[in-house]
Amino acid sequence: MVSTWLNGLVSGTAPAVGAGYFGGGYAATYTDTVDKFAFSDDSRTTLGTGLSSGGLGIAAMANSGTAGYFGGGSTGSNVDTVDKIAFSDDSVSTLGTGLSAATGTIAAMANSGTAGYFGGGNTGAATSTVDKFDFSDDSRTTLGTGLSSARFSAAGMANSGTAGYFGGGRTTTDVDTVDKFAFSDDSRTTLGTGLSAGRRGLAGMANSGTAGYFGGGTTGTRVDTVDKFAFSDDSRTTLGTGLSSARDNLAGMASSDNAGYFGGGYVAGNVDTVDKFAFSDDSRTTLGTGLAVATRYLGGMANSGTL
């Protein structure tokens, strides 16, 4: 973000631009609600028009500066729906072409400006499928090489312009696997160092160009762990300060260059908590205003301007 970087030279810190969105999931029932958090002051509004259908296990990704996408999930049965939110006016439309199969507990990540990816999930059984949506026309293709194993309840995050990552999830057991897809040719490798522990129901977000984060989830016991992957060499560290509570089935999104957010999830019940991690030092604060309704199995994505 050249303009953001130049402004940062003047002010001493890069100003927060755009907004992040948490949508869908399960509150007291399936919900189509979309909450929007302005990065300038972390204030929350709720969109007047929500998703075309509520659903748990939904995933989200974004073409930053243009539009965000929420796809898949379940409303009692899995859906193939992909809804698009235009960042210019927050209007919601539904793509004519959805996922290649109705899929719940799916994950997503994006190469902003080029394409977004929905991967894994449950189609009645765990799947390794990765669907790619070209942002130029929203057309869908399915990658010849999917995830390294069929799994659901994984998470995604991306170093825009370089590579995207799908981490964790469940096959017949919870896995620590992190698959990396090079955006130059969509080839897949699997990192030598995976998550600090196998877990499902986690969330991902990224400071594009610097590092990606996988937070929360369950190993059979809910965790507050946040693992950080440096994009320079894909090395993993685990933050000294994790989430404000151990929880699973949460969502993540980020204001690249500034801060990342983990929202919602399940502890002993649904929570409305939104934790914010400052990228300058990975310190955590918890927003005074959380989600409009305590929600689990939701999706998160963000408009961070030009990446």
C-alpha positions, 0 to 999 in steps of 0.5 A: 500500500504505497499511499498508506506507507507515505502517509505513515512517514508523515504521521509516524504510523500507517493510518487505518483505512477501510473496514472489516466485516463479520457475517453469517453463522449461528446465533440463536438460529442461522443468521444472515447478519453482517457487522461492519467495523470501521478501521478508523475507530473500530466502530460497528454498524450492521448492514441494512441488507444482510446475506441472501441466507444465513448459514453456519460454517460460512467462509469469506474472502475479499478483493480489497478495495472492491468487494468481499465474498461470503460462500458456502455454509449450512442452513440445515443442509449445505449450500453452494451460494456465494454472496458479493458485497460491493465496498462502494455502497455495501450492496449485496448480490448473489453470484450466478455461479456458486461453489462447485458443490454445496459445502459447509464448514469451508475456508477461504483466502484471496489474492487481492486484485486477482482471485479468491479461493474457497477450500475444503469443507464438508459436502456430506464428507470431507473434501479437498476441493479448492474453487477459484473465483476470478475477480475480473468477472467472478467466473469459477474454476476448480483447481486441479490440485486441491488440499493435501488431504480432505478436511473441514473446519480449516482456516485460510489467510493470504500474503496477497500477490504471493501465496495463500495458506489453508491451515488446520481442520479435521479429517478423521482427526484434527490436523496441524497441516498448513498448505501453501498455494503459490498465486503465480501458478496455483501450485501447492506445497505443504509447510514443513512446520505446521500449526503448533497443534492439530486443531479445527474450528480455527480462524485466519487473518494476515498482515499482507507482506509480513505475516499471517496468523491462525487463532483459536480452535479446538484440539478436543479442548478449546484453545486461545493459541495464536500461531504466526507465520512469517511470510519471508520464510514461513517460519512459525512462532506462537504469540505470548498473548493469545485470544482473550478466551479459549474459543472455537468456530470464530472468524478473522479479518485484518486491516493490513499494515495495522491490526488483525481481528478475531471475532465471535466463536464459542466458549461455554456459549456463543460470544460477541467478543472481538479481539484486536492484535496490533501488527506493530508488536502483536499486542492484544486489546478487546474492542469495547463494542463487539458483534451485534449478536453473539455468533459462532461459525461465522465468516470474516473478510476486510476492505484494506484498500489497495494491497 
